[in-house]
Amino acid sequence: MHARPARGTSPSLACALVLALLVATGVVGAPAHATSPRTADRHGAVAAEHPRAAEIGAEILRRGGNAVDAAIATAYAVCVLNASSCGLGGGGFMLIHEANGAVHALDYRETAPALAHRGLYRLGDTVLSDLSRRGGLAVAVPGEVAGLEAARVRFARLSRAALLAPAIALARDGFPIGAHLASEIAGNAGMLATTPALAHLFLHDDGSPRQAGELVRYPALATTLERVAANGADAFYRGPVAAALVHAVDAAGGILTARDLAEYRPRWRAPLRTTYRGLAVFTMPPPSSGGVLLEMLNVLARDDLAALGARSPAYLHLLAETMKTGFADRARWYGDPAFTTVPIARLTSAAYGRELRARIRPDAVLPLTEYGSAPDHGTTHLSVADGDGMAVACTTTINTGFGAMLMDGESGVILNNEMDDFAIAPGVPNAFGLIGSEANAVGAGKRPLSSMTPVIARSTATVHPGAMPRRLVIAGGSGGPLIIGGTLQALLGMIDFGRDAAGAVSAPRIHDQWAPPALAVEAGIDEPTRAELARRGHEVRLLTFAGAVEVVTYGDGRFDAAADPRKGGGAVTR
């Protein structure tokens, strides 16, 4: 078994643009330079899943924008540059750290249409899982534009037109197809050919996929972006764009209505927090999987991981068992908190972490039913910080590669297939092999559970406005369920093993999501180690794609940033 999405879906998954922009006071006019995948500098840094997007973020900061300005501009740019992974037809989460230390969590996750119901993907006793992955019934109400506008209104300095201008220029004038997008096109060419609007953009007349370096333009999307720049979110959720989206989804058999779009609202939520190795770690609450990452950190908090060794069988066994506890609880408990009670305080508590740690055996795996706690019943990421101490971690997605394989030709918007992130039936896995419980069942107006896990960690000392914390880490990733473990391992690499940003994101990773029972390891984990893990009871498989993690760090008066080489991103310093 390879740790890839099922049924040929793309490994890009969430568009995790980890844009990490960390800029010290007084360097707005400093010269910028770009490298990939890693840069370090004393003034600031940007890391994103496309080099041009990183450059755009740095330029916004140079022009006097703050971290939120840079995050918004970069998010829109990546929506154009990596259109297979994220876009206006998707949604996401944003974590914002203010200069005074306050942290805000913005949920602009896609939402099930009002006509959605539990039997939407059933025909008698037959589960029609393909309908939640491709076509009109796979589409949830997009949140991207509403979320980015909510962040802009509350925190940004620059005008909406200024923040969208780079993305508009890219869409209107065109850009060379990057290696990642070219790979996505090639891997999905058969499905793209079934959608004329997508085929027109990404395939040649003979049906062959367009290649890296070829120029691609999105004129319809440019017009939509111009409308948003001029009139805000209403230009997307009402009027001709909304009407075109509803028509496209209806023609593909979906249930999205004009009312669904007009009534969509992003939600400000209270962030989750734990403490790990002297750092306050903040993340998104449900329906994000941020709590799962905090649970894992709490399990590991009392172990000396450095003493075990970063590639030792003992450490990798402990890490895999820790992942399984978190994923088991994710499957059993997590969902939209507006519809289900998620015992998040207990799941993310230090005491529960110690309880779970006590169950882990050093020499063997546990039966699957003994991970996590039993119920009482029944992909782009961006990280940003500016010189005033404001920081942003943001992850956005349309789910699997090219989402629902549905594009509205009039607006140029590629629509998500986030309905597949619901548990469409008990025990039925989604495109990533994840199963869920009643807590994540399909429901009208409900937001599906997400693997997106943006994180901001800072030193626990008092934050003084205008001053950078002694240590700051901004991280997140793409890759469906690979996001959680990938982000965790990058954090551990920096915090426990002393790696710099590049070392943390490029080190070999493992992945174990509890079900199906398999420990996937990258090729960098040597054969003797794999054999020892197998001896302890793990079903070891090759991990052919480990997702992508982007990070920015600040410490000792210097900034460091890295884009994951697995997805060909870039980093820029100022």
Long-range contacts (C-beta under 8 A, 24 or more apart in sequence): 1-516, 1-518, 1-520, 1-539, 1-541, 2-520, 2-541, 2-542, 2-543, 2-544, 3-482, 3-511, 3-518, 3-520, 3-541, 3-543, 3-544, 3-545, 3-546, 4-544, 4-545, 5-400, 5-431, 5-432, 5-433, 5-480, 6-429, 6-431, 6-432, 6-433, 7-130, 7-133, 7-431, 8-187, 8-188, 8-191, 9-133, 9-400, 9-401, 9-431, 10-84, 10-184, 10-187, 10-188, 10-400, 10-401, 10-402, 11-401, 11-479, 11-545, 11-547, 12-82, 12-84, 12-85, 12-180, 12-184, 12-379, 12-400, 12-401, 12-478, 12-479, 12-567, 13-85, 13-379, 13-397, 13-399, 13-400, 13-401, 13-432, 13-478, 13-479, 13-480, 13-482, 13-483, 13-547, 14-85, 14-86, 14-379, 14-380, 14-381, 14-395, 14-396, 14-397, 14-399, 14-450, 14-451, 14-452, 14-477, 14-478, 14-479, 14-480, 14-483, 15-49, 15-78, 15-79, 15-82, 15-85, 15-86, 15-87, 15-90, 15-379, 15-380, 15-381, 15-395, 15-396, 15-397, 15-398, 15-478, 16-49, 16-379, 16-380, 16-381, 16-395, 16-397, 16-452, 16-476, 16-477, 16-478, 16-479, 16-483, 16-547, 16-548, 16-549, 16-550, 17-48, 17-49, 17-50, 17-53, 17-74, 17-75, 17-78, 17-82, 17-86, 17-380, 17-381, 17-382, 17-394, 17-395, 17-396, 17-478, 17-550, 18-47, 18-48, 18-49, 18-380, 18-381, 18-382, 18-383, 18-393, 18-474, 18-475, 18-476, 18-477, 18-549, 18-550, 18-551, 18-552, 18-563, 18-569, 19-46, 19-47, 19-48, 19-53, 19-54, 19-57, 19-70, 19-71, 19-74, 19-75, 19-78, 19-380, 19-381, 19-382, 19-383, 19-384, 19-394, 19-550, 20-45, 20-46, 20-47, 20-48, 20-382, 20-383, 20-384, 20-385, 20-474, 20-475, 20-550, 20-551, 20-552, 20-561, 21-45, 21-46, 21-57, 21-58, 21-61, 21-67, 21-70, 21-71, 21-74, 21-383, 21-384, 21-385, 21-386, 21-392, 21-552, 22-384, 22-385, 22-386, 22-391, 22-468, 22-472, 22-474, 22-552, 22-553, 22-554, 22-559, 22-561, 23-61, 23-385, 23-386, 23-387, 23-574, 24-387, 24-468, 24-559, 25-387, 25-388, 25-466, 26-387, 27-387, 27-574, 28-61, 28-62, 28-63, 28-64, 29-62, 30-62, 30-574, 31-574, 32-58, 32-59, 32-62, 32-572, 32-573, 32-574, 33-572, 33-573, 34-58, 34-570, 34-571, 34-572, 35-570, 35-571, 35-572, 35-573, 36-563, 36-568, 36-569, 36-570, 36-571, 37-502, 37-505, 37-506, 37-562, 37-563, 37-564, 37-565, 37-568, 37-569, 37-570, 37-571, 38-500, 38-501, 38-502, 38-560, 38-561, 38-562, 38-563, 38-571, 39-560, 39-561, 39-562, 39-571, 39-572, 39-573, 40-500, 40-501, 40-558, 40-559, 40-560, 40-561, 40-573, 41-558, 41-559, 41-560, 41-573, 41-574, 42-557, 42-558, 42-559, 43-559, 43-573, 43-574, 44-385, 44-386, 44-387, 44-559, 44-573, 44-574, 45-552, 45-559, 45-560, 45-561, 45-571, 45-572, 45-573, 45-574, 46-70, 46-74, 46-384, 46-552, 46-561, 46-571, 46-572, 46-573, 46-574, 47-383, 47-501, 47-550, 47-551, 47-552, 47-561, 47-562, 47-563, 47-569, 47-570, 47-571, 48-74, 48-78, 48-380, 48-382, 48-550, 48-563, 48-569, 48-570, 48-571, 49-78, 49-82, 49-85, 49-180, 49-380, 49-381, 49-478, 49-548, 49-550, 49-563, 49-564, 49-567, 49-568, 49-569, 50-77, 50-78, 50-81, 50-82, 50-178, 50-180, 50-568, 50-569, 50-570, 51-563, 51-569, 51-570, 51-572, 52-77, 52-81, 52-170, 52-175, 52-570, 53-77, 53-78, 53-81, 53-570, 54-563, 54-569, 54-570, 54-571, 54-572, 55-570, 55-572, 56-166, 57-382, 57-384, 57-572, 58-572, 58-573, 58-574, 59-166, 60-158, 60-162, 60-163, 61-386, 61-574, 62-574, 63-158, 63-162, 64-157, 64-158, 65-156, 65-157, 65-158, 65-162, 65-163, 66-155, 66-156, 66-157, 66-386, 66-388, 66-390, 67-96, 67-384, 67-385, 67-386, 67-390, 67-391, 67-392, 68-96, 68-151, 68-152, 68-155, 68-156, 68-384, 68-390, 68-392, 69-152, 69-156, 69-157, 69-158, 69-163, 70-384, 70-386, 70-392, 71-151, 71-382, 71-384, 71-392, 71-394, 72-148, 72-151, 72-152, 72-156, 72-163, 73-162, 73-163, 73-164, 73-166, 73-167, 74-382, 74-384, 75-144, 75-148, 75-380, 75-382, 75-394, 75-396, 76-148, 76-163, 76-164, 76-166, 76-167, 76-225, 77-166, 77-167, 77-170, 78-380, 78-382, 78-396, 79-144, 79-167, 79-380, 79-396, 80-167, 80-170, 80-171, 80-175, 80-218, 80-221, 81-170, 81-175, 81-178, 81-181, 82-178, 82-180, 82-181, 82-380, 83-181, 83-218, 83-402, 83-414, 84-181, 84-184, 84-185, 84-188, 84-401, 84-402, 84-414, 85-184, 85-379, 85-380, 85-397, 85-398, 85-401, 85-478, 86-144, 86-379, 86-380, 86-396, 86-397, 86-398, 87-144, 87-398, 87-403, 87-413, 87-414, 88-142, 88-144, 88-145, 88-221, 88-224, 88-225, 88-228, 88-236, 88-411, 88-413, 89-139, 89-142, 89-144, 89-245, 89-398, 89-403, 89-413, 89-414, 89-415, 89-416, 90-142, 90-143, 90-144, 90-396, 90-397, 90-398, 90-399, 90-403, 90-416, 90-418, 91-140, 91-142, 91-143, 91-144, 91-147, 91-396, 91-397, 91-416, 91-418, 92-143, 92-144, 92-147, 92-394, 92-395, 92-396, 92-397, 92-452, 93-284, 93-288, 93-394, 93-395, 93-396, 93-450, 93-452, 93-454, 94-147, 94-151, 94-392, 94-393, 94-394, 94-454, 95-271, 95-282, 95-283, 95-284, 95-392, 95-393, 95-394, 95-454, 95-455, 95-456, 96-151, 96-155, 96-390, 96-391, 96-392, 97-282, 97-385, 97-389, 97-390, 97-391, 97-392, 97-456, 97-458, 98-155, 98-389, 98-390, 99-388, 99-389, 99-390, 99-463, 99-465, 99-466, 100-389, 100-463, 100-465, 101-389, 101-462, 101-463, 103-271, 103-273, 103-282, 103-456, 104-268, 104-271, 105-268, 105-269, 105-270, 105-271, 105-272, 105-284, 105-285, 106-147, 106-150, 106-151, 106-266, 106-267, 106-268, 106-269, 107-147, 107-266, 107-267, 107-268, 107-269, 107-284, 107-287, 107-288, 107-447, 108-143, 108-144, 108-146, 108-147, 108-148, 108-150, 108-266, 108-267, 109-143, 109-287, 109-288, 109-418, 109-447, 109-448, 109-450, 110-140, 110-141, 110-142, 110-143, 110-416, 110-418, 110-447, 110-448, 111-140, 111-141, 111-143, 111-260, 111-264, 111-445, 111-446, 111-447, 112-140, 112-141, 112-419, 112-422, 112-442, 112-443, 112-444, 112-445, 112-446, 112-447, 112-448, 113-139, 113-140, 113-141, 113-254, 113-255, 113-256, 113-257, 113-260, 113-444, 114-257, 114-259, 114-260, 114-444, 114-445, 115-255, 115-257, 115-444, 116-255, 116-419, 116-442, 116-443, 116-444, 116-445, 116-446, 117-442, 117-443, 117-444, 118-441, 118-442, 118-443, 120-419, 120-424, 120-442, 121-424, 121-425, 121-442, 122-425, 127-424, 127-425, 127-428, 129-420, 129-424, 129-428, 129-430, 132-417, 132-419, 132-420, 132-422, 132-424, 132-430, 133-400, 133-404, 133-417, 133-420, 133-431, 134-191, 134-404, 134-405, 134-406, 134-417, 135-252, 135-253, 135-254, 135-404, 135-405, 135-406, 136-249, 136-250, 136-251, 136-252, 136-253, 136-254, 136-255, 136-256, 136-404, 136-406, 137-253, 137-254, 137-255, 137-419, 138-254, 138-403, 138-404, 138-406, 138-416, 138-417, 138-418, 138-419, 138-420, 139-249, 139-252, 139-254, 139-256, 139-403, 139-404, 139-406, 139-415, 139-416, 139-417, 139-418, 139-419, 140-416, 140-418, 140-419, 140-448, 141-256, 141-260, 141-261, 141-264, 142-236, 142-245, 142-261, 142-264, 142-413, 142-415, 142-416, 143-264, 143-266, 144-396, 145-228, 145-233, 145-236, 145-237, 146-233, 146-236, 146-237, 146-264, 146-265, 146-266, 147-266, 149-228, 149-232, 149-233, 150-266, 150-268, 151-392, 155-390, 160-228, 160-229, 160-232, 161-229, 161-230, 164-225, 164-226, 164-228, 164-229, 165-229, 167-225, 168-222, 168-225, 168-226, 168-229, 171-217, 171-218, 171-219, 171-221, 171-222, 171-225, 171-412, 172-217, 172-218, 172-219, 172-222, 173-217, 174-215, 174-216, 174-217, 175-215, 175-216, 176-212, 176-213, 176-214, 176-215, 176-216, 177-210, 177-211, 177-212, 177-213, 177-214, 177-215, 177-216, 178-212, 178-568, 179-212, 179-568, 180-567, 180-568, 181-212, 182-209, 182-210, 182-211, 182-212, 184-401, 184-402, 185-209, 185-210, 187-401, 188-401, 188-402, 188-405, 191-402, 191-405, 192-402, 192-405, 194-405, 195-405, 195-406, 195-407, 196-409, 197-407, 197-408, 197-409, 198-402, 198-405, 198-407, 198-414, 200-409, 201-407, 218-412, 219-412, 220-409, 220-410, 220-411, 220-412, 221-411, 221-412, 221-413, 222-412, 223-411, 223-412, 224-411, 224-412, 224-413, 236-261, 237-261, 237-262, 237-264, 238-262, 240-410, 241-411, 241-413, 244-408, 244-410, 244-411, 245-408, 245-411, 245-413, 245-415, 247-408, 248-406, 248-407, 248-408, 248-409, 248-410, 248-415, 249-406, 249-415, 252-404, 252-406, 272-344, 272-348, 274-298, 274-348, 274-350, 275-350, 275-460, 276-301, 276-457, 276-491, 276-495, 277-301, 277-495, 277-496, 278-459, 278-460, 279-457, 279-458, 279-459, 279-460, 279-471, 279-473, 279-495, 280-457, 280-458, 280-459, 280-460, 281-455, 281-456, 281-457, 281-491, 282-455, 282-456, 282-457, 282-458, 283-453, 283-454, 283-455, 283-456, 284-452, 284-453, 284-454, 285-337, 285-344, 286-334, 286-335, 286-336, 286-337, 286-342, 286-344, 286-449, 287-334, 287-335, 287-336, 287-337, 287-447, 287-448, 287-449, 287-450, 288-450, 288-452, 288-453, 288-454, 289-330, 289-334, 289-449, 289-450, 289-451, 289-452, 289-453, 289-483, 289-484, 290-453, 290-454, 290-455, 291-334, 291-342, 291-344, 291-347, 291-348, 292-326, 292-327, 292-329, 292-330, 292-334, 292-453, 292-484, 293-326, 293-453, 293-455, 293-484, 293-487, 293-488, 294-348, 295-325, 295-326, 295-329, 295-347, 295-348, 295-352, 295-353, 295-356, 296-322, 296-323, 296-325, 296-326, 296-484, 296-488, 297-353, 297-488, 297-491, 298-348, 298-349, 298-350, 298-352, 298-353, 298-354, 298-356, 299-325, 299-326, 299-353, 299-356, 299-357, 299-360, 300-353, 300-357, 300-492, 301-350, 301-353, 302-354, 302-357, 303-357, 305-492, 305-496, 305-497, 306-496, 306-497, 306-498, 310-493, 310-497, 310-507, 311-508, 311-525, 311-526, 311-529, 312-529, 313-529, 313-532, 313-533, 313-536, 314-362, 316-510, 316-521, 316-525, 316-529, 316-533, 317-362, 317-533, 317-536, 317-538, 318-360, 318-362, 319-489, 319-492, 319-510, 320-510, 320-512, 320-519, 320-533, 320-538, 321-360, 321-361, 321-365, 321-366, 321-371, 322-356, 322-357, 322-360, 323-484, 323-485, 323-488, 323-510, 323-511, 323-512, 323-513, 323-514, 324-365, 324-366, 324-371, 324-372, 324-512, 324-513, 324-514, 325-356, 325-359, 325-360, 325-371, 325-372, 325-514, 326-372, 326-484, 327-371, 327-372, 327-434, 327-481, 327-484, 327-512, 327-513, 327-514, 327-515, 328-368, 328-371, 328-372, 328-514, 328-515, 329-372, 329-373, 330-434, 330-449, 331-372, 331-434, 331-435, 331-436, 331-437, 331-514, 331-515, 332-372, 332-373, 332-374, 332-375, 332-437, 332-439, 333-373, 333-375, 333-437, 333-439, 334-436, 334-439, 334-440, 334-449, 335-436, 335-437, 335-439, 335-440, 335-441, 335-446, 335-449, 336-440, 336-443, 336-446, 336-447, 336-448, 336-449, 338-446, 338-447, 339-443, 339-446, 340-438, 340-439, 340-440, 342-439, 347-373, 363-536, 364-536, 364-537, 365-536, 365-537, 365-538, 368-514, 368-515, 368-517, 371-514, 372-514, 375-437, 378-437, 378-438, 379-451, 379-452, 379-477, 379-478, 379-479, 379-480, 379-483, 380-478, 381-452, 381-454, 381-475, 381-476, 381-477, 381-478, 381-483, 381-549, 381-550, 382-476, 382-550, 383-454, 383-456, 383-474, 383-475, 383-476, 383-550, 383-551, 383-552, 384-474, 384-552, 385-468, 385-472, 385-474, 385-552, 385-554, 387-468, 388-465, 388-466, 389-463, 389-464, 389-465, 389-466, 389-467, 389-468, 389-469, 391-456, 391-458, 391-472, 391-474, 392-474, 393-454, 393-455, 393-456, 393-474, 393-475, 393-476, 394-454, 394-476, 395-452, 395-453, 395-454, 395-476, 395-477, 395-478, 395-483, 396-452, 397-450, 397-452, 397-478, 399-431, 400-431, 400-480, 418-448, 419-448, 421-448, 421-449, 421-450, 422-446, 422-448, 422-449, 429-515, 429-516, 431-480, 432-480, 432-481, 432-513, 433-481, 433-513, 433-515, 433-516, 434-480, 434-481, 434-513, 434-515, 435-515, 451-480, 451-481, 451-482, 451-483, 451-484, 452-476, 452-483, 453-477, 453-483, 453-484, 453-487, 455-487, 455-491, 457-491, 457-495, 468-554, 469-554, 470-555, 471-553, 471-554, 471-555, 472-553, 472-554, 472-555, 473-551, 473-552, 473-553, 473-554, 474-551, 474-552, 474-553, 475-549, 475-550, 475-551, 475-552, 476-549, 476-550, 477-547, 477-548, 477-549, 477-550, 477-564, 478-547, 478-548, 478-567, 479-545, 479-546, 479-547, 479-548, 480-547, 481-511, 481-513, 482-511, 482-545, 482-546, 482-547, 483-547, 485-509, 485-510, 485-511, 485-512, 485-513, 486-511, 486-546, 486-547, 486-548, 486-549, 487-549, 489-549, 490-549, 490-551, 494-551, 494-553, 500-553, 500-560, 500-562, 501-551, 501-552, 501-553, 501-560, 501-561, 501-562, 502-560, 502-562, 504-549, 504-551, 504-562, 505-548, 505-549, 505-550, 505-551, 505-562, 505-563, 505-564, 505-565, 506-562, 506-564, 506-565, 509-543, 509-546, 509-547, 510-543, 511-543, 511-546, 512-538, 522-546
